[in-house]
């Protein structure tokens, strides 16, 4: 049987799947084996710890001290569709980026959870143990490698492994498949031995729904559950994260200096380009060019 016979026709392929790709892909074992073959081997070396890691740990410790005994859920957020099969460039929620030190485009759907622990047993003396849940690199022998344009290495490049993120961030990591259990386990009123949750809301609708369901299912009186009270608890976490970002640490100050320097350099290049822009039919393109990545290289 050839690849064409294994490829779904427009009649057999569900409508919701047809919009996810512009062409139909072969699905034979021979094709899968071909796509997984002859790639350069990946390095097994772990990266050095990021310079921001120690500062992010200090920030997590500060938040931990404010919410002892409560599970804190901070999502990065999902990708946002720009048009058809194209997404906007991903930007994680500011609170997530601040507590992890991350801010790149391979972290959609990631979630940071601060799990309450006994006094003195948390990370660096904090009252919580932090774990980053995300979707790591898919092996080249998987269909996701070449078929998933959102997360496949063939399309977007290599994704960090759990071990690589752990080495870079000094932060425990786990596969996102374990996230639901991590959020919902032991949820309930503290007076009966349960754990209360605080969530950074309106970042990821799926996480909002998961937390709300867990709260509803474990409430003493679900029919009279006061959602306003729970929203207020969540808002306190968001406020604390925002206030923590008001006072910049040494690493953030250095990053701001780098950004200012790059901006000044960019505008200096624009001034140099103005004479040519004034005589060019598309002068705005001439002005924009100094800020392009190609020019920076």
N, C-alpha and C positions, 0 to 999 in steps of 0.2 A: 504494500500500500504506500503511495507516495504522499508527499507533504500536502499537496492540493486536496487529496481525499480526506486528510485529517483536519484541514482548516475549516472552521465553521462558516457556513454561508450566512448571508444577511437574513435569510429566512429562519435559520436555526439559532442564531445568536440573539440572546435577549436584548431588548431595546436599551436597557440601562447600561449594558456592556458596550454597545456599539458607539456610544458617545465618548467613551474613554480612550479610544484609539482612532487614528485616522486611516489605518489600514489593518487588514486582518493578518494575524501572525500564524506561521506554521506551528504545529504543536507535536510533531513526531519526535520520537526518542532520538533519532539521528540529528534533528535540528537542535535539540536541547544539548546533546553531547558536543556538537560543533560549537555552540555558543559558549560552552564552558571550557573549551580547549585552547591551548597555546597562549595563555595569558602569562605575563611575567609573574614570578612568585612574589607574594607579599612579604614584607619584612616582619619578622617576629619581634623586633626591638620595640620596647616600650618607650614612649616619649618622656622627656623630663617634665617635672611639675611646672605648671604655668606660674608666671610671676604673680598673678592675681589670686592664686589659690589660698594663700595664707590670709589675705585681706577678706576674701569671701567667707572663710571660716570664722573670722572675727565678727562679721556681720550676722552670720547665722547664730552665733553665741548670744549676741545682743537681743535678737528676736526671741530666742529660746528662753531667755530670762524673763520675758514679759508674759509668756503663755505656758507656764509650767503645768504639766499634766494633761495638756491638750494636743491632739493631733493636728498638725498644720499642713495644709495642702496648697501648694503654689504651682499652678500649671504654666507651661510656656505658651500654650495656645496652639491652634491648628493653622494649617495653610489656608489662605483666602484665595478663592478663584478670581482671576482677573477677567478672563474670557475663554470660553470653551475649555480646552485642556491646559491653559496657561495660568499659573498662579502668580500672585504678587511675590516679590522678594520677601522672605520670611524675616520677621522681627519678633523675638520673644517678648513676653510681658516684662516690664521694667523690674518688677519685684523678683521675678525668676532670674533674670540676668544678673541682678545685683547680688543675690544670695549664692549663685553658682559660679559667677565669673564668666558665663557663656553668653554669646550673642551672635552666633553664626546661623547659617541657613540649613543646617542638618539637624535641628532640634525640634521641629514641629511635633506636637502631641506629647512631648516630654513633660514630666511632672516631678517636682521636688517635694518629698514628704519628710517632715520632721516628726519623728515618732517619739512620744514621751517615754523616758526611762527613769529608773531609780536614781536618786541623788548621787552624783559623782561618777556615774557610769556612762554618761553621754560623751559626745565628741569633744575632746579637749576641755572636759569639765562642764560642758553645757548640760542642760536638762533634757536634751533630745538627741536622738541619733538620726542623722540626715542620710537619705537615700535618693539617688537620682534614677528615675524610671524612664527608659527611652528605648527606641527600636534600633538595635545595633546593625552592623554590617551583615547583609545577606550573602551567604556563600555563592561562589560563582557556579556551583552546581545546582542552584535553585532557579526557578522560573522568574522570581522577583528580580534577580540580577539584571535581566535584559527586558522584562516585560512591564515592569512598574516604572513609569516615567517620573513618578514623584520621589521614589526612594531607591530605585535600582542603581547600582554602581555604574552600569553601562551608560546611564543617562546623566547622573549628577555627580559622579565620582565616588570615591571611597567614603564610607561612613565609619566613624570610629567604632571600635569594639568596646565591650564593657570594660575590659582590662585597660584599654588605652585611656578612656575617660577617667577611670579610677586613678591611674598614674598621673594624669594631667591635673586633676582637680583635688586630689587627696580626699575624695568623696566616695562613699560606697555607691555602687550601681547595681541595677537589676533590670531584667527585661520588662518591657511595657506589658507583656502578657500577664505579669504578676500584679499589675496595678490595681485591678478591681478588688482583689483580696486585701491588698495593703490599705486601701481606703476604707473598706466596709467592715473589716474584722473588729469584733468587740465594741462596736458602736453602741452607745446607750447612755443612760443617765449615770453620772459618776457615783451617785449615792447607792446604786445597785451594782457597782463594779464595772460599769461601762466606761468608754472613752468618748469625750465630746470632740467634735471636729470644728475647726475653723478653716474656711476656704476663701481664697481670693476669687471672687465671683466675676461673672461676665467676661471671662477670658476664654473658657472652653465649655461650650454648651453641654457636651457629653459628660464632663466632670461635674458640672452643676447638677445635672440630672442624677448622676450616680450618688452624690452626697445627699441630695434631697430624698432620694428613695431610701437610702440607708437610715436617715433620720426618721422618716415616716414609719418604716417597718419596725423600728425599735422604740418608738414613742409609747409612753404609758397610755395616752389617749390620743390616737392618731387623728380622730375626727376634730379635735379641738387644738391641734398643734398650732402654736402661734408662730407663723412664718416670719412675722415682723421682728420678733425677738431674735430668731436665728439669723436673719439678715443683719441685724445690728451687731451680733457677735462677729459675723464675717467682716463687716465694715471696719471693726476695730483692728483686725489683722491688716487690712489694706491700708488703714491710716498709719499703723505702726511701720509698715514697710516704706511708705512714702516719707514719713518723718526721718527714718533711718538714712534715707538718701539725701537729706538736706545738708548734712555735715559730711564733707568729702574727706576721704582718707588720702594718704600719700600717693597711692597708686592712681586713684581717680584724678588727683590734681596733675599728676604727670601726664596722664592721657589727655586732659584738657589742654595742657601746654602744647602737646604734639598736634592736637587738632587746630589750635590757634595758629601755630607756626605753618601748618599746611595750608590753612586758609589765606594767610598773608602771602605766602609764596604763590598761591593760585591767582590772587588778584594782581600781584606784580606781573605775572605772565599775561593776564588779560590786558593790562595797560600797554605792555609791549606789543600786543596784537592789534590794538585799536587802529593804528594807521592803515594796516592792511584791510581791516574790517570795513573801514569807511569807503574803500574803493572796490569792495567785493560785492557781487550781486546777492550773495547770501551771507552778509556780514555777521548775522547772529550766530551762524555756524562757526565762524572764525573766532568769535568771542567765547563760545562754549567749549571749543577744542582744548584750551589749557586745563580744563577741569576733568577731561576724560581720562580713564585708566590708561589708555595707550600713551597719552602724553606723559603721565607720571612715570611710566616705565622708561 
